Amino acid sequence: MNDFKNKTLSIAGSDSGAGAGIQADLKTFSSLGVYGATVITAVTAQNTVGVQDVVMMSGDFVCEQINSVMSDIKPRSIKTGMLGNSEIINAVCKSLEGNNYQDLVVDPVMIAESGDSLIDDSAISSYINKLFPLSTLVTPNIHEAEKIAKIKINSEDSLIKCGRLILDMGANRVLIKGGHWKEDIAEDFLFSEGEMIRFSETKINTKNTHGTGCTLSAAITAFLSMGDSVEFSIRKAKEYITNSLKYSYSIGDGNSPVNHFHKK
């Protein structure tokens, strides 16, 4: 029996509208041909308009799920999404430290597309002190980067300063997602030791943007599980999310999701 090597794990919250979170991650993994396992950190009542309610899992139950998946399926690459509070972040770190995996992509989900907060303030220090040092890549959007670094991004210079500050906090690499940065270009910035790389794609004019951050980080995780480099994984993931936006369709009254199973 051949062992399927391209295995991934998403540790994140459930989105009942299926546009973001675990559901978006599984769609992305399936679309890109990798196996996706899941650990549920929270269950949300959510649709394209907003988040109506959130129920968090206990840290112990999150640990139990991680240990169950890691002991049997042994994913090569892992991503985290909505973790919500310090208890869960600490539980994730505790569970991952005793297991073998190749890459960890940390998407520090703090704010939903609708503007609803998805994290408590005390959790940010747990991200910085515990989870960032374990990561291969941290992928905040501009609002999350501002919250982490505690500076306002209002120019390219301030964005660069912010990226380097987060890098200095212990992250190995930082990708600041600048989808809202410019009118006509979706530009992201990768920071690593002594280097900054820009990734640019034509901006797609659509309101169907629910779950774009989850989808991008899941796509990066999928390509990493195939053995690709971080830079190449980001380039391929950018192409994937651009086409997912380009071929999206509306399903609700708010910000609809991207089309994960688009055909170019």
Backbone hydrogen bonds, N-H to C=O, Kabsch-Sander energy under -0.5 kcal/mol:
donor,donor_aa,acceptor,acceptor_aa,energy
4,F,2,N,-0.6
5,K,3,D,-0.6
7,K,5,K,-2.3
8,T,35,Y,-3.0
9,L,77,S,-1.5
10,S,37,A,-2.3
11,I,9,L,-0.5
11,I,79,K,-2.6
12,A,10,S,-0.7
12,A,39,V,-2.1
14,S,42,A,-3.0
16,S,14,S,-0.6
16,S,44,T,-0.9
18,A,15,D,-2.1
22,I,13,G,-2.8
23,Q,20,A,-0.7
24,A,20,A,-1.2
25,D,21,G,-2.3
26,L,22,I,-2.7
27,K,23,Q,-2.0
28,T,24,A,-2.3
29,F,25,D,-2.9
30,S,26,L,-2.6
31,S,27,K,-2.6
32,L,28,T,-2.0
33,G,30,S,-1.1
34,V,29,F,-2.5
35,Y,6,N,-2.4
37,A,8,T,-2.5
37,A,35,Y,-0.5
39,V,10,S,-2.4
41,T,12,A,-2.4
41,T,39,V,-0.5
42,A,12,A,-0.5
43,V,55,V,-2.7
44,T,14,S,-1.8
45,A,53,D,-2.8
46,Q,44,T,-0.8
47,N,50,G,-2.2
52,Q,45,A,-3.1
52,Q,50,G,-0.6
53,D,45,A,-1.3
55,V,43,V,-2.5
57,M,41,T,-2.9
62,V,58,S,-2.0
63,C,59,G,-2.3
64,E,60,D,-2.2
65,Q,61,F,-2.1
66,I,62,V,-2.4
67,N,63,C,-2.8
68,S,64,E,-1.9
69,V,65,Q,-2.3
70,M,66,I,-3.0
71,S,67,N,-2.0
72,D,68,S,-0.7
72,D,69,V,-0.6
73,I,69,V,-2.0
74,K,69,V,-1.4
76,R,7,K,-2.0
77,S,7,K,-1.7
78,I,103,D,-2.4
79,K,9,L,-2.6
80,T,105,V,-2.3
81,G,11,I,-2.9
85,N,83,L,-1.5
89,I,85,N,-2.1
90,N,86,S,-2.8
91,A,87,E,-1.8
92,V,88,I,-2.6
93,C,89,I,-2.3
94,K,90,N,-2.4
95,S,91,A,-2.1
96,L,92,V,-2.6
97,E,93,C,-2.1
98,G,94,K,-0.6
98,G,95,S,-0.6
99,N,96,L,-2.0
102,Q,76,R,-2.8
103,D,76,R,-1.4
105,V,78,I,-2.9
106,V,104,L,-0.6
106,V,137,L,-3.1
107,D,80,T,-2.1
107,D,105,V,-0.7
109,V,107,D,-2.5
112,A,116,D,-3.3
115,G,112,A,-2.1
118,L,110,M,-3.4
119,I,110,M,-0.5
120,D,84,G,-1.9
123,A,120,D,-1.6
124,I,121,D,-1.3
126,S,122,S,-0.6
127,Y,123,A,-2.2
128,I,124,I,-2.3
129,N,125,S,-2.8
130,K,126,S,-2.2
131,L,126,S,-1.4
131,L,127,Y,-0.5
132,F,127,Y,-3.0
134,L,131,L,-1.3
135,S,131,L,-0.7
135,S,132,F,-1.5
136,T,104,L,-3.3
137,L,104,L,-1.6
138,V,173,R,-1.9
139,T,106,V,-2.6
142,I,177,K,-1.0
145,A,141,N,-2.8
146,E,142,I,-2.3
147,K,143,H,-1.8
148,I,144,E,-2.4
149,A,145,A,-2.8
150,K,146,E,-1.8
151,I,146,E,-0.8
154,N,152,K,-0.8
159,L,155,S,-1.9
160,I,156,E,-2.5
161,K,157,D,-2.3
162,C,158,S,-2.2
163,G,159,L,-2.5
164,R,160,I,-2.2
165,L,161,K,-2.0
166,I,162,C,-2.2
167,L,163,G,-1.9
168,D,164,R,-2.1
169,M,165,L,-0.8
169,M,166,I,-0.6
170,G,167,L,-1.6
171,A,166,I,-1.1
172,N,132,F,-0.5
174,V,191,F,-2.4
175,L,138,V,-3.2
176,I,174,V,-0.6
176,I,189,F,-2.6
177,K,140,P,-2.5
177,K,175,L,-0.7
178,G,176,I,-0.7
178,G,187,E,-0.6
181,W,178,G,-2.1
182,K,178,G,-0.6
182,K,185,I,-0.7
186,A,201,E,-3.0
187,E,178,G,-0.8
187,E,185,I,-0.9
188,D,199,F,-2.6
189,F,176,I,-2.1
190,L,197,I,-3.1
191,F,174,V,-3.5
191,F,189,F,-0.5
192,S,195,E,-2.3
195,E,192,S,-2.2
197,I,190,L,-2.2
199,F,188,D,-2.5
201,E,186,A,-1.5
203,K,184,D,-2.1
205,N,203,K,-0.5
206,T,204,I,-1.3
209,T,207,K,-1.9
210,H,256,S,-2.2
212,T,209,T,-1.8
215,T,211,G,-2.5
216,L,212,T,-2.5
217,S,213,G,-2.2
218,A,214,C,-2.3
219,A,215,T,-2.4
220,I,216,L,-2.3
221,T,217,S,-2.1
222,A,218,A,-2.4
223,F,219,A,-2.4
224,L,220,I,-2.3
225,S,221,T,-1.9
226,M,222,A,-0.7
226,M,223,F,-0.6
227,G,224,L,-1.9
228,D,223,F,-1.8
233,S,229,S,-2.6
234,I,230,V,-2.2
235,R,231,E,-2.1
236,K,232,F,-2.5
237,A,233,S,-2.3
238,K,234,I,-2.6
239,E,235,R,-1.8
240,Y,236,K,-2.1
241,I,237,A,-2.7
242,T,238,K,-2.1
243,N,239,E,-1.9
244,S,240,Y,-2.0
245,L,241,I,-1.9
246,K,242,T,-2.4
247,Y,243,N,-2.2
248,S,245,L,-1.4
249,Y,257,P,-0.5
255,N,48,T,-2.0
256,S,254,G,-0.9
258,V,210,H,-0.9
259,N,244,S,-2.4
260,H,258,V,-0.9
262,H,259,N,-1.1
264,K,262,H,-0.5
